[in-house]
């Protein structure tokens, strides 16, 4: 039996798919097929596709901005270089894909802003 996917597994995978294929790949059937599981696994964690999109945007924002702020607060002397590397660790393709998505999607635009 395969390991059960968590919401975070889906969200991390969603960011990967977004970076590699754009926001058009953020559909339950596309994601499930690429992950090799049923759509039921997706809908176990997300009410609908809009719920997934909202949570994916929040996940992106948390991983790219809020967590950096938390890390700054926890810094000891000499750790700024490590924090800067972490702040810019997202692949450029993901940043481009998020911003492209925000052009035609109100929620994505709000989160990016």
FENHU-V774154 format. One record per backbone hydrogen bond with DSSP energy under -1.0 kcal/mol. CO is the residue of the C=O (numbers start at 1). NH is the residue of the N-H. Records with the same first field share a line. If there is no record, write none. Layout:
CO->NH / NH
This chain:
6->10
7->11
8->12
9->13
10->14
11->15
12->16
13->17
14->18
15->19
16->20
17->21
18->22
22->25
23->26
25->27
27->31
28->32
29->33
30->34
31->35
32->36 / 37
39->43
40->44
42->45 / 46
48->52
49->53
50->54
51->55
52->56
53->57
54->58
55->59
56->60
57->61
58->62
59->63
60->64
61->65 / 66
62->67
65->69
66->70
67->71
68->72
69->73
70->74
72->75
76->79
79->83
80->84
81->85
82->86
83->87
84->88
86->89
91->94 / 95
92->96
93->97
94->98
95->99
96->100
97->101
98->102
105->109
106->110
107->111
108->112
109->113
